Amino acid sequence: MIVLSLVLFIIYTYLVYFVDEKISFIVIKTTVYLSVVVLIVAFMYVGYALIKTPSIPPEELEKIIDEILKEENQQNNTSS
């Protein structure tokens, strides 16, 4: 994996700095484009995950908070 990364790094560096400017420009444009696409897909995935994650009803949330507070009060009372 390290060797593959090193080879790709060398190829990319060669394409950006040591070839004709037109090819270099295309390589840079493609790199920027793919970076933006990856970022947008990541945002879409997070949005999808937020939409599809079921929310906790307020009543259930109140029960959970009450249980946590009771446990903390019991721990505080026993440690005193």
Helices and strands as residue ranges (DSSP letters): H 2-17, H 21-52, H 58-79
